[in-house]
Every structure is written in C-alpha cells, then in structure tokens.
Amino acid sequence: MVPTILIVEGHDWIRLSTKNWLREVFQDGDVLEAKNGEEAIDIAQTYQPNVILMDTDLSDMSWQRVTRHIRSVLPSVPVVLLTNYESLELQNEAVSAGVNTKILKQRMVNELIPLLRMLLKS
C-alpha cells in the first residue's frame, strides 16, 4: 500500500516546503495538499489519505469544522494538528474536534517524521 498524506495548510510557503520535505522522506508515498478547508474536505473524500496534517489557520472555515467534517466521512484517519500555539483551550478544542495529536510548528523538524512513521505503520 502506498501511504498518502494530506497537508492542510493556509500558508503557501509552509505548505509547499512541508510537501517537498515529506516527498523526500516518503518517496514511495503520495503527498497531497490543500490550502483551505473546502479543498481539504474534497481531497480527503476523494483520496482517503492515511494521515491528515491540519493547520489551525485556514482562510475559509475553522479547522475544527473541517476536522469534524472529515471525521464524519473518514472516522479512522489520524488527524495531526499543526499549530504555533499551545494552550489548554486549544487542547480541549482539538480533542472535541477529533484530533489525534498535535505538534507545534516550531518542533515539526524533530517530531513530525517519527510521528508520521508511527501513524503509517498502524
């Protein structure tokens, strides 16, 4: 099975650099991208990715709404929240929306690849 990762990121530079980085690491996989919530929902329903990386700053709808919608269609797909902030409120919102785990963007370089490898194995 070819792993498929969907990056949902509102900032072009972060989305494209993350996509290029993941393509280098997961050369046998498929890395998809969405710049907003509507694209994320469409791509998730069409391609049914193995893992979704979800930004907290989307232009058209809240990440919570997007995550809940994707969860209703793909309940077992892991969703990893990518955020610049850490707070109890964000943690509670993430759990309520159906996020599996979160990573601070400042720690992505060290934490994202091991996490993705673990999620793709299960």
C-alpha positions as CSV (number, residue, x, y, z in Angstrom):
1,M,0.0,0.0,0.0
2,V,1.3,3.4,-0.9
3,P,0.9,5.9,2.0
4,T,-1.0,9.1,1.3
5,I,-0.5,12.2,3.5
6,L,-2.8,15.2,3.1
7,I,-1.3,18.6,4.2
8,V,-4.0,21.2,5.0
9,E,-2.1,24.4,5.4
10,G,-3.2,28.0,4.9
11,H,0.3,29.5,4.4
12,D,1.7,28.8,0.9
13,W,5.3,28.7,1.9
14,I,4.8,26.3,4.8
15,R,2.5,24.1,2.8
16,L,4.9,23.8,-0.2
17,S,8.0,23.4,1.9
18,T,6.3,20.7,4.1
19,K,5.1,18.9,0.9
20,N,8.6,18.9,-0.6
21,W,10.2,17.7,2.6
22,L,7.7,14.9,3.0
23,R,8.1,13.8,-0.6
24,E,11.8,13.4,0.0
25,V,11.3,11.4,3.1
26,F,8.3,9.3,1.9
27,Q,9.5,8.7,-1.7
28,D,7.1,5.8,-2.2
29,G,4.2,7.8,-0.9
30,D,1.8,10.4,-2.2
31,V,1.7,13.8,-0.6
32,L,-1.4,15.9,-1.3
33,E,-2.0,19.5,-0.4
34,A,-5.0,21.7,0.4
35,K,-4.8,25.4,1.0
36,N,-8.2,25.8,2.7
37,G,-11.0,23.8,4.3
38,E,-13.1,23.3,1.2
39,E,-10.2,21.8,-0.7
40,A,-9.3,19.6,2.3
41,I,-12.7,18.1,2.5
42,D,-12.9,17.5,-1.2
43,I,-9.4,15.9,-1.3
44,A,-9.9,13.8,1.8
45,Q,-13.2,12.4,0.4
46,T,-11.7,11.7,-3.0
47,Y,-8.3,10.2,-2.0
48,Q,-8.9,9.0,1.5
49,P,-5.4,9.7,2.9
50,N,-3.8,7.7,5.6
51,V,-2.9,10.7,7.7
52,I,-4.0,14.4,7.6
53,L,-1.9,17.3,8.8
54,M,-4.3,20.1,9.8
55,D,-3.3,23.8,10.2
56,T,-5.1,26.0,12.7
57,D,-5.2,29.0,10.3
58,L,-7.4,28.4,7.3
59,S,-9.0,31.1,5.2
60,D,-12.5,29.8,4.5
61,M,-13.6,27.9,7.6
62,S,-12.4,26.8,11.0
63,W,-10.0,23.9,11.4
64,Q,-12.5,22.5,13.9
65,R,-15.3,22.4,11.3
66,V,-13.0,20.9,8.7
67,T,-11.8,18.2,11.1
68,R,-15.3,17.3,12.2
69,H,-16.5,17.0,8.6
70,I,-13.6,14.8,7.7
71,R,-14.1,12.7,10.8
72,S,-17.7,12.1,9.8
73,V,-16.6,10.7,6.5
74,L,-13.3,9.1,7.5
75,P,-13.5,8.3,11.2
76,S,-10.3,6.3,11.5
77,V,-7.9,8.5,9.6
78,P,-5.4,10.1,12.1
79,V,-5.5,13.9,12.2
80,V,-2.4,15.8,13.4
81,L,-2.9,19.4,14.3
82,L,-0.1,21.7,13.3
83,T,-0.1,24.9,15.4
84,N,2.1,27.8,16.6
85,Y,0.3,27.9,19.9
86,E,-0.1,25.7,22.9
87,S,-2.9,26.2,25.4
88,L,-5.4,24.3,27.4
89,E,-8.2,25.8,25.3
90,L,-6.6,24.6,22.1
91,Q,-6.1,21.2,23.6
92,N,-9.7,20.9,24.5
93,E,-10.9,22.1,21.1
94,A,-8.6,19.6,19.4
95,V,-9.9,16.7,21.4
96,S,-13.5,17.9,20.8
97,A,-12.9,18.2,17.1
98,G,-11.4,14.7,16.8
99,V,-7.7,15.4,16.5
100,N,-5.4,12.5,17.4
101,T,-2.4,14.6,18.4
102,K,-0.8,18.0,17.8
103,I,2.6,19.3,17.0
104,L,3.9,22.8,17.5
105,K,5.2,24.0,14.1
106,Q,8.4,25.0,15.9
107,R,9.0,21.3,16.7
108,M,8.0,19.9,13.3
109,V,11.6,19.3,12.1
110,N,12.3,16.9,15.1
111,E,8.8,15.4,15.8
112,L,6.8,15.1,12.5
113,I,8.7,12.4,10.7
114,P,8.8,9.9,13.6
115,L,5.1,10.6,14.3
116,L,4.1,10.0,10.7
117,R,6.1,6.8,10.5
118,M,4.4,5.5,13.6
119,L,0.9,6.5,12.3
120,L,1.5,5.0,8.9
121,K,2.6,1.7,10.4
122,S,-0.7,1.3,12.4
